[in-house]
Each structure stands twice: as structure tokens, then as C-alpha cells.
Amino acid sequence: MNVSILQMAAFFLFFGVSFYAFSCVKFEKFCKTNNVQQIYILLFILSLVSAYLCTQAFLMLTVYNGLGR
């Protein structure tokens, strides 16, 4: 399987899981703003960063070390 296809699939999978996991956190209590759009942007950015890090860790442990053959 092509690594770039696997990388994109893993990223979208981890993004969905990260977004689902971060959505249970009450960011209104941590943020000093009442603007819901800013909180959603924070949630989106945290999910992107988490998905990227999880994807890189997953690929580093499997595909990049030759375990995906």
C-alpha cells in the first residue's frame, strides 16, 4: 500500500478520534471568552495537532520501521 494513502487515511482517522475526544472537554471553563467561534477554532486546532502527532507516531512505529510490509 502506498505510504501517502496510508498517511492520509491515518490522519483523518486520528482527526476524527481527536475531535471526538476533545469535544468532551469544557473549554468554556478554561477560556476567558464567551465567543463560541473562538472555542471551536481552538478545538479544531487542537484536534489537528493531536491528529498529526498521532499519525507520525503510528507511522514511525509501523511503516517507517519496516513493519508494514
C-alpha positions as CSV (number, residue, x, y, z in Angstrom):
1,M,0.0,0.0,0.0
2,N,1.2,3.4,-0.8
3,V,2.5,5.3,2.3
4,S,0.9,8.6,1.4
5,I,-2.5,7.0,1.1
6,L,-2.0,5.3,4.5
7,Q,-0.7,8.5,6.0
8,M,-3.8,10.4,4.8
9,A,-6.2,7.7,6.0
10,A,-4.5,7.5,9.4
11,F,-4.6,11.3,9.7
12,F,-8.3,11.5,9.0
13,L,-9.0,8.6,11.4
14,F,-6.9,10.2,14.2
15,F,-8.5,13.6,13.5
16,G,-12.0,12.2,14.0
17,V,-10.9,10.4,17.2
18,S,-9.2,13.5,18.5
19,F,-12.1,15.8,17.7
20,Y,-14.5,13.4,19.4
21,A,-12.2,13.1,22.4
22,F,-11.6,16.9,22.8
23,S,-15.3,17.7,22.3
24,C,-16.0,16.3,25.8
25,V,-13.7,18.9,27.4
26,K,-15.5,22.0,28.6
27,F,-13.2,24.7,27.1
28,E,-15.6,27.4,28.3
29,K,-14.3,27.0,31.8
30,F,-10.6,27.4,30.7
31,C,-11.1,30.2,28.2
32,K,-12.0,33.7,29.3
33,T,-14.1,34.4,26.3
34,N,-17.8,33.8,25.7
35,N,-17.3,33.7,21.9
36,V,-18.2,30.2,20.8
37,Q,-16.4,30.5,17.5
38,Q,-13.1,31.0,19.1
39,I,-13.6,27.9,21.3
40,Y,-14.5,25.9,18.2
41,I,-11.4,27.1,16.4
42,L,-9.3,26.1,19.5
43,L,-11.0,22.7,19.4
44,F,-10.2,22.3,15.7
45,I,-6.6,23.4,16.0
46,L,-6.0,21.1,19.0
47,S,-7.6,18.2,17.0
48,L,-5.3,18.9,14.0
49,V,-2.2,19.0,16.1
50,S,-3.2,15.8,18.0
51,A,-4.0,14.0,14.8
52,Y,-0.7,15.0,13.2
53,L,1.3,13.8,16.2
54,C,-0.7,10.5,16.5
55,T,-0.2,9.9,12.7
56,Q,3.5,10.5,12.9
57,A,3.8,8.2,16.0
58,F,1.7,5.5,14.3
59,L,3.8,5.6,11.1
60,M,7.1,5.8,12.9
61,L,6.2,2.7,14.9
62,T,4.9,0.7,12.0
63,V,5.6,1.7,8.4
64,Y,8.8,3.7,8.7
65,N,10.5,0.8,10.6
66,G,9.6,-1.8,8.0
67,L,6.8,-3.4,10.0
68,G,4.1,-2.6,7.3
69,R,5.4,-5.0,4.7
